[in-house]
Amino acid sequence: GLVGSEMCIRDSYKTLENQDIITKIQMAGISGMGGAGFPTYVKSQTDINIEFLIVNGVECEPYITADDRLMQEYADDIIQGINVLNHVLKPEKVLIAIEDDKPLAIKAMEQASASFDNILVSAIPTKYPSGGEKQLIQILTNKEVPSRGIPADIGILVQNVGTLFAINEAIHKGKPLIERVITVTGRTLNKPKNVWALIGSEIKHLLDNCDFEPEAQQRVIMGGPMMGFTLPSIRIPVVKTTNCILAVSYTHLRAH
């Protein structure tokens, strides 16, 4: 029946060579979702031995809920993306890190990964900056990345949930990375929300869509309140790393 044929399609990537899968991921433009996106140095598991694949579902800044919503609504797709990397990298364990203040995301990811033995969901304390790669590795594995090294040096690869969702879209649907979830929020928006935005969309368009009422000294930040930066103009496009557009209120900022 239909279910059987769908399973075949889902697993058809397993007949591909690892390098072909990696090439498909890179040709789909999957880079730069979290920090560095899908690393070019991962050629195949013979080059580099990965013990832990860490899936970063930690937002690590206030206001940002893009990954949280993605995990709540697309947990199965994210797990399918994880399984593509599982197949290529053969890690011993996959650790999905989510802050403990995201119960719905934790539940969704636990349910979606229940039938896969090597995938574990790990709820970690909500405190900045645990979403940073090196801090996350320390919390989850007690291993330390050498100061000038990368996680792969100690057998670890960290990928953001958005990247894994995009890998699933690329491998199973042939869809390149052309959109992402962005949190559009702040005191000067009447209807803050998470939106699917095409890469290249003008920030002004996203703000207007959320009923933007700019103030006299309006600041718009790309990213969160700590790591984000003030934009020179809102007539610029969103990029692959844009996880949040924050339209802050001057009075609110001054009060902090």
Secondary structure as GFF3:
##gff-version 3
##sequence-region A 1 256
A	DSSP	alpha_helix	2	11	.	.	.	ID=ss1
A	DSSP	three_ten_helix	12	15	.	.	.	ID=ss2
A	DSSP	alpha_helix	18	27	.	.	.	ID=ss3
A	DSSP	beta_strand	52	56	.	.	.	ID=ss4
A	DSSP	alpha_helix	66	89	.	.	.	ID=ss5
A	DSSP	beta_strand	93	99	.	.	.	ID=ss6
A	DSSP	alpha_helix	103	113	.	.	.	ID=ss7
A	DSSP	beta_strand	119	124	.	.	.	ID=ss8
A	DSSP	alpha_helix	133	141	.	.	.	ID=ss9
A	DSSP	three_ten_helix	151	154	.	.	.	ID=ss10
A	DSSP	beta_strand	156	160	.	.	.	ID=ss11
A	DSSP	alpha_helix	161	173	.	.	.	ID=ss12
A	DSSP	beta_strand	179	185	.	.	.	ID=ss13
A	DSSP	beta_strand	193	198	.	.	.	ID=ss14
A	DSSP	alpha_helix	203	209	.	.	.	ID=ss15
A	DSSP	beta_strand	219	222	.	.	.	ID=ss16
A	DSSP	beta_strand	229	230	.	.	.	ID=ss17
A	DSSP	beta_strand	244	248	.	.	.	ID=ss18
A	DSSP	alpha_helix	250	255	.	.	.	ID=ss19
###
